[in-house]
């Protein structure tokens, strides 16, 4: 880490020598959905959901370098990132904060390893972690409640990554209730096939319905009893369109998973294990590690 960026006055940076800079690095992590209920379509066109967001260990790397001689820019490496830099949630996070605070010149670099369009929240995590990094690097002292408001402007899943702990989420996913739940005695495997599931189309394949089951009650059971009870409403219709997803869930069970399911609207699938298995699917992008 470089020297701390100097002298803040009323939330603004006082000019400093160009040689003074600060480098900070963070690792935005993925999430999985433990169950996902699509309850009803709203008047605003969105859907009311119920799900448990749970942090996962698959991570990107995000670096911010604050100095005094370069306008803001964002570069990327690793997996391909769709669109121009200004459409990236990291750039949008910087734009939100810079509209309210005087920020120093800085640059950011995002190294992508979490697959995009996977139901893992990788892009949302990057945007939320950028908000958190800017708050820390620039010593803005923005409280969590305000960071959550900024995050909600970026996207429905982004507020989760400000808290980044298990939550019971409702509404579009932005209404969160802390859910004291851990899987630290288990391990996880996440598989990502080369399938892109358009989220809007996935919603069109579902008939929303109120659920009589409470995900929080289901999670009181051990993972080996979740099958058939902890349901992702997207899993069946998406698997019909893309049979490989069902095949991969079956594969995880064959490898000894206590529970396996699709995350979000797909296309990633995950398995919960007591001990990590060997994965032998040629060319498959995957992550495995402790929960």
N, C-alpha and C positions, 0 to 999 in steps of 0.2 A: 504494500500500500504506500502511495506517495504521501507527501505532506498534506495536512488538512487545508482545504481551501479557506482563505482567511476572511475575517471581518464581515460579519453580516450586520446590517443596520436596518431595522424595520422590515425585515424579510427580504432585503435586497443586498446584493454583493457589492462591496466597495472595490473599485479597480485594483488589481494587484499585478505584480510582475509576471511576465509570461512564463517564467521558469517554474512558477509555483503551480502544482497540479495535484489532483487526487484521482486515484484509480480504485474502483470498487467492482467486485465480481460477485454475482449471485447465481443461483442454480434453480431456475423455475422448474417446478415438478409437475407431473401429470396428475390426473385424478381418475378414479373410476366411479361408476354409479353402482351402488348396491341397491338394486331394484329401481324401477322407474315407472311411475304411473302417470298416464296422460288422462287427466280427469275431465276436462271440458275445454271447449273453444271459447275464447273471450271475444267481446265486442271489438277489441282493438286488433283482432286478427291473430293474436298470440294464443297460446294454450296454457291453462293452469296445470302444473305438474306437482308431483311429490316424489322425492328421491332422497337417498343418502349419498352425499358427496364424501369420498374418502381419498386422502392424499396417496399417491403412488410414487414409486422411486425412480421412474423413468424421467430424466432431467435434460433440459437445455442448459446452456451457459450464456449469461448476459453480463457484459462488461460496460461500465460507464467511465469515461475519462473526462474529468472537468479541468479546464485550463482557461486561458484568456486570449487565445489567438486564432480560434477556428469557429465558424458558425456550426450549428448543430447538424450532424449527419448520422445516418444509421447504415451500417454495413452488415452483411450476413454471410454465413458459411454453413457447411454441413448439408443437411437436406434442403432441397430447393424450396424457396419461399415464394408463393404466388403473389403477383401484383407488384406495383412499384413501392418503394420504401414508404411513401406517404400514406399508403393504405394499411401498413403494418400497425398492429396495436401498440407496439413500443413507441413508434413515432406519434401516434394519436395520444398516448399517455403523456409524452413530453409536451405536445401542443396544449393539452388540457391544463397542465400545471403552469406552463409558461404564460398562459393567458391571465393567470392570477398572481404569479410571483415573478420577480426579476431573477432570472437564472443566469449563471455564467455560461460562456461558450463551452460546448462539450461535444463529444462524439460517443456513440454507442455501437457495440458490436454484439450481434446475436448469433450464437452457434446452435443450429437446430439439430436435435436428435429425436425429439418427440414427433412422430408422424402427424401431418396435418390432416384434418377431416377424418379423424379416427374415433371421435367420441371420448377423447382423453383430455380435452381442454388445453392442449398445448399452447395455442395462440392466446387464449384467455390468460393463462399463467404468465406468459411473456409480458402482456400488457400490465397486469397487476403487479408483477415484480418490478417493472419499470417505474411504476408509481412509487413503490416502496423504496427503490434505489434512489430516485430523485429526492424523496423526502429525507433520506439519510445523508446522501452526498452533499446536498445543499443546506442541510440543517434547518429545514423549514418548520419542523415541529408540528406537522399536520396531524391532528388526532385521527385515530382509526375510524371514527364515525364519518369524518369528512373524506378520508381515503375510500371508504365504501361507496360514498356518493359519486366520487370520480370514477370508481371502478364500474358502477352500474351504468354510467354513460358510455363506457367502452363496450359492454356486452353483458348478457344475462349471467354468464358463468364467472365473470371477472371478480365480483365481490367475494366469492368463495376463497380465492387465492390471496386475498388480503388477510383473511383469518387463517387459512391453510390448516385447518383441523377439521375432524369429522363434524358434519352438520346435517340436520334434517332440513331440506330446502323445499319451499313451496313457491306459489306464484309462477313466474317464469324461471325460477331457480334463484332469484335474488333475495327472497325472504328466507332468512336462515335462523335456525334455532340450534344452539350448540348441542351436540349429541355425544356424550362421553362414552365413546366406544373405541376399542383398540383390537387390532389383530396381530399384536407384536409377537405372539407365539407361533405365527404362521408365516408362510412364504407365498410369493405370488409369481405367476408367469403371465405376461401379456403378449399376445400374438397380433400382428398387424398384416393382413393380406393386402395385396395390391388391388384393392377395391375402393372406389370412391362412392360413398353413399350421400347423395344430395339431401341435406336436412329437410328442406321444404317438401321434397317428394316423400321422404320417410313419414312426415306428419300426414300427408295425404293418404297414406296406406292404412292409417289407424282410425278407428271409430272411438272417440273419447268416451269414457264411461267412469262413473263414480266407483270407487273400490271399497269393498267391505273390510279389507285387510289393512292393518297399520304396519308400515315397514319397520317402525321402531320395535313393535312387539315381535315381529318375525326375527329380528336380529338378536333377540334375547336367546334364541335357540343356537346350538353349536352349528358351525358351517356345514357339517355333514347332513344336517336336517333342512337346509335351505332349498334344496332342489324341489321344484314344483310349488314352492311357497313364496320365494323371493323372485318376483317376476319383473323383467324389463318388457314393457308393452311393445317396444319396437322390435324385439328379438324375433318373434314369429313372422310378421310381415316382411321384415328385411331379409330374413333367412330364406323366405320363399322366392324373393327376387334374386338373392345371391346364395345359392345352396352351400357354397364353400364355407360360409360363416357357421352353419350348423355342423358341417364336417369338422371344423376346427374346435368347436365346443365339445363334440364327441371325442375328438383326439385328446383334449385336455383331461376328460374323464378317464379315457383309456390309460393315460399316464398317471392316474391316481389322484386326480383333483377331488377334493371334498365338495367343491362347488365350482361351477363354471358358468359364465354368462357373457353376453355382449355388453359393452359399455356405451352409454349414451345412445345415439341413433346409429352407431357403428362407424367403421367396420371392425374395430378392434374387439377382441375377446380376451377374457382373463380367467385364470384358474387359481383357486386358493388351495394351498398344499401344507401338509405337515413338513415334508422334506422336498426340496426342489428336484424335479426330474431332469433327465437329459432331453433336450429338444433336437429332433433330427428331421426337420422339414427343410430340404434344400432351398436356399434363397429366401426363406421367411425372415422378415424383420421382426425381432422380438426383444423383450427385456425380461429378466428374471432376477429376483432378489427378495430380501425380507419385506414383509408388509409394513 
